[in-house]
Amino acid sequence: MERIRVLIANEPRVYREAISGALASLRPLIEVLCCADAEDLDGEAARFGPHLVICSRLTESVREGCPCWVVLYPEGEDRAEVGGTLGVAARVLGVGVAELLSVIDEASALLPMGEAGL
């Protein structure tokens, strides 16, 4: 079974690296890629083919092509917007690692059998 692929592309970089490390540690069966530069989100997404993107700025390419995405702290607010081509749509208040793990679990459950697993 293929592992779920998570692309981390939020700002600032130190948050991106902290989230990447936490998710990889707490969900060792997922594949996590931390963008070196959040501005290269579309290029990294095209190369990596993520099931889930966590970012600060949603691009049209990610919105239309990614099964699940999370926009952290839109407009500087302590919340996240969740969406994707799987039909997921939600707002999460007070987003932290536990909420991101929940999104990963939900995204994994929505993917077709055999496409991703934890």
ZAMARGU-4260 file (C-alpha; in steps of 0.2 Angstrom, whole numbers, plus 5000, padded with zeros to 4 digits):
<rodrens>
0) 5000/5000/5000 | 5007/5017/4995 | 5010/5029/5009 | 5001/5045/5011 | 5012/5060/5004
5) 5011/5076/5013 | 5019/5092/5007 | 5023/5106/5019 | 5024/5123/5011 | 5019/5136/5025
10) 5028/5152/5031 | 5038/5155/5040 | 5051/5142/5037 | 5054/5138/5055 | 5035/5133/5057
15) 5037/5123/5041 | 5051/5113/5048 | 5043/5111/5065 | 5027/5104/5057 | 5037/5093/5046
20) 5047/5085/5060 | 5032/5083/5071 | 5021/5075/5058 | 5035/5063/5053 | 5038/5058/5071
25) 5020/5056/5075 | 5015/5047/5059 | 5030/5038/5054 | 5021/5029/5040 | 5017/5045/5030
30) 5030/5052/5018 | 5033/5071/5022 | 5042/5083/5011 | 5046/5100/5017 | 5047/5113/5003
35) 5064/5122/5004 | 5055/5138/4998 | 5036/5140/5000 | 5036/5150/4984 | 5039/5135/4974
40) 5023/5126/4980 | 5017/5122/4963 | 5033/5115/4957 | 5036/5104/4972 | 5017/5098/4971
45) 5020/5093/4953 | 5035/5084/4957 | 5030/5075/4973 | 5012/5072/4969 | 5005/5075/4987
50) 4989/5068/4994 | 4989/5083/5006 | 4997/5100/5005 | 4999/5111/5021 | 5002/5129/5015
55) 5000/5147/5020 | 4994/5152/5002 | 4983/5141/4991 | 4987/5141/4973 | 4975/5137/4959
60) 4985/5122/4954 | 4984/5115/4972 | 4966/5119/4974 | 4961/5110/4958 | 4973/5096/4958
65) 4977/5090/4976 | 4965/5078/4985 | 4966/5088/5001 | 4974/5104/5007 | 4976/5115/5022
70) 4979/5133/5022 | 4986/5139/5039 | 4982/5155/5047 | 4973/5163/5033 | 4972/5182/5035
75) 4983/5180/5051 | 4969/5172/5060 | 4971/5157/5072 | 4962/5145/5061 | 4964/5134/5046
80) 4954/5131/5030 | 4953/5113/5024 | 4947/5108/5006 | 4952/5097/4991 | 4946/5088/4976
85) 4939/5074/4988 | 4925/5086/4993 | 4932/5090/5010 | 4928/5108/5016 | 4930/5114/5034
90) 4936/5128/5045 | 4947/5123/5060 | 4949/5135/5074 | 4964/5135/5085 | 4974/5124/5073
95) 4989/5114/5081 | 4998/5097/5078 | 4983/5087/5084 | 4971/5095/5071 | 4984/5092/5057
100) 4985/5074/5062 | 4966/5073/5062 | 4966/5080/5044 | 4979/5067/5039 | 4969/5053/5046
105) 4953/5060/5037 | 4962/5062/5020 | 4969/5045/5021 | 4952/5037/5025 | 4944/5047/5010
110) 4958/5041/4997 | 4953/5026/4987 | 4959/5009/4995 | 4977/5005/4990 | 4981/5023/4986
115) 4987/5028/5003 | 4989/5021/5020 | 4995/5024/5037
</rodrens>
